[in-house]
Amino acid sequence: MKHIKSGATLSMVRKNSLLSIQNYESLVLISWLTFIIISCNDCPSGFWKCTNTLECVQETAVCDGFWEHCNDGSDEYNCHEWTCPDGYEKCHDNLQCLKINFFCNGNRLFLDFCKDGSDELNCKDWNCTEGHWKCKDGSWCIEEFRVCDYVTGNACQDESHVDPEMCLQRECMDGKTKCADAKQCIDASRICDFHVGSATQKGP
């Protein structure tokens, strides 16, 4: 936890929080990169006023389903009436907002999932967000950099992201290069890194 006192200079505030606090008494940075502003005035854009305290929390923290960021817990009240901010979607229970790119990613780590499991339902009808690629069986959206990397961990269960015929035809994304077999894409920084057959490890 980090506390910036009211006497802090504006340059220090911008460096530590990327926010201009001007008329606010203090700013607290807590876990999960959630900013809480203590204010006697209205909250700034992108923040939401706690019901019974002077706190303002980021709108993206309201109704996240996991943490009560307000001391009075009001950021997790009446979530069925809350409209998720841009880039977020309601889970089926209408009580939790989740980042759009966490839907249909097959992951249930780091609190990036709907508690009712709905983020992994009907994925065949889900359009992957920019920078993501849909597995052939329609089950998951994986990060595009995983396509043709020939690493199977936390990627398509059907291994369609490493389909040999597809990878032969596919161009590597920026920052990656094809191996001699014209199938596998690896980070360009792995070339001549003195790690033979270990494209996923960092060189010296």
C-alpha angles and dihedrals in degrees: 000000000000126000124196111200122222091254093064117121120248091243090056091049093051092048095051103034109014086229132110106226098182102155098021120108097219145341126220125200112205135176122304089033093278114154120213119192122198106216139164088198134059117301119259123249112293093027133097127214117239112234103238104017139059091250126120117197129192112270089233088063095054113104094358087146096228112062136041100217095176115073088232092048091236093136087074097047125103092003091159086071096045121105112217116236122249113295093029132095133199119250115234092263087063089226103094136054118212131185109261095234090058091066115101094000094125090233128126098174133107093021092286096134143078111262089222091055093240094128088075097046127102091005093157087070094044120105111221116235123246112292093028133100128209119234115239093249089054093236102117145019112221131189109274092234088067093063111109093358089120091225111127101191115111093352135100112335089211088051090230089141088070098041104148097219093048093047092051089060098037124094117225116247121250114294093027132092136200121254120230090270088064089227110081122069117205134175109278087231089068092069109110092355090137093243106118115203093356106100093157095060126082119245125230 
